[in-house]
Amino acid sequence: MSLEQKVMEDMKTAMRAKDEAGLRTLRAIKAAILIEKTSGNGSDAMSEADETKMLQKMAKQRRDSLEIFQQQNREDLAVKEREELEIIERFLPKQLSTEELQTELKAIIAQAGATSPADMGKVMGMASKQLAGKADGRAISENVKQLLAQGA
């Protein structure tokens, strides 16, 4: 079942349950899907990788907004972002834990032959491809920086 079909089914459920936060988020996902499909790439269907990338972008936007709202003590707005983030994350693949991420990154660093922080670009390129959808880019970057500083 495609992401669009899952979203439509969940929208029906949210409407029946009168779940405003769910409905708001699902409509945002549906709108993003429609925008992506009509963006002129020639294809009417989205690949699973494109769907994941779009959802990750939406989740990142919510996390960034949540961080800003918490800094500004705007709990009313932070609650909405938290609700939306939770719903978006249901459609994303399971994220790696910190321990799992570090284990994966150590293997990637060894595979790349990286030994110092100067090799970060090489490691990040490989890590971003291999861990796409499984971990946040910021978490990958921070962990790679930390592991390379330690000498992996």
SVG drawing of the C-alpha trace seen along z (x, -y; Angstrom):
<svg xmlns="http://www.w3.org/2000/svg" viewBox="-17 -33 61 35">
<polyline fill="none" stroke="black" stroke-width="0.4" points="0.0,0.0 1.4,-3.4 1.9,-6.2 -0.9,-8.1 -3.3,-5.2 -2.2,-4.8 -2.7,-8.5 -6.2,-8.4 -7.2,-5.5 -5.9,-7.2 -7.7,-10.4 -11.0,-8.6 -10.3,-7.1 -9.3,-10.5 -12.4,-12.1 -14.6,-9.5 -12.8,-9.9 -12.9,-13.7 -9.1,-13.7 -8.2,-17.3 -4.4,-17.0 -4.4,-13.8 -6.5,-15.2 -4.4,-18.4 -1.2,-16.4 -2.6,-13.9 -3.9,-16.7 -0.4,-18.3 1.1,-15.0 -1.4,-14.6 -0.7,-18.1 3.0,-17.4 2.4,-14.3 0.3,-16.2 2.9,-18.9 5.6,-16.3 3.6,-14.4 2.8,-17.6 6.3,-19.1 7.1,-18.2 9.4,-15.3 7.3,-13.5 6.2,-10.6 2.8,-10.4 4.0,-7.9 6.5,-8.5 9.1,-5.9 9.4,-4.7 12.7,-6.6 11.0,-9.9 8.2,-9.3 10.7,-8.7 12.7,-11.8 9.5,-14.0 8.4,-12.7 11.9,-13.2 11.8,-16.8 8.4,-17.3 9.6,-15.8 12.7,-18.0 10.6,-21.1 8.4,-20.1 11.5,-19.4 13.1,-22.7 9.8,-24.6 9.4,-22.7 12.8,-23.7 12.2,-27.3 8.8,-27.3 10.3,-25.7 13.0,-28.3 10.4,-31.0 8.2,-29.4 5.3,-29.0 3.9,-25.7 0.7,-26.2 2.5,-26.1 4.9,-23.4 2.1,-21.1 0.8,-21.3 4.3,-20.6 4.7,-17.6 1.4,-16.1 2.2,-16.5 5.7,-15.1 4.3,-12.0 1.9,-11.4 4.5,-11.9 6.9,-9.5 4.3,-6.7 4.9,-6.7 8.7,-6.8 10.9,-3.6 11.9,-2.8 14.8,-5.1 18.1,-3.7 18.9,-4.1 22.0,-6.0 23.9,-2.7 22.7,-1.1 23.7,-4.3 27.2,-4.4 27.7,-0.7 26.7,-1.4 28.8,-4.5 31.9,-2.7 31.5,-0.1 31.1,-2.8 34.2,-4.7 36.2,-1.4 34.9,-0.8 35.9,-4.3 39.3,-4.0 38.7,-7.3 41.1,-8.2 40.7,-11.8 38.1,-14.6 39.5,-15.7 37.8,-12.5 34.3,-13.6 33.1,-14.5 33.9,-11.0 32.2,-9.3 29.2,-11.6 28.6,-10.8 28.6,-7.1 26.6,-7.3 23.9,-9.5 23.3,-7.0 23.4,-3.9 21.4,-5.3 18.8,-7.3 15.5,-7.1 16.9,-5.3 18.5,-8.3 18.3,-12.1 21.1,-13.8 22.0,-16.0 22.4,-12.9 24.6,-11.2 26.8,-14.3 27.2,-14.7 28.0,-11.0 30.5,-10.9 32.2,-14.1 32.5,-12.5 33.7,-9.1 36.4,-10.7 37.6,-13.0 38.0,-9.9 40.0,-8.2 37.1,-5.7"/>
</svg>
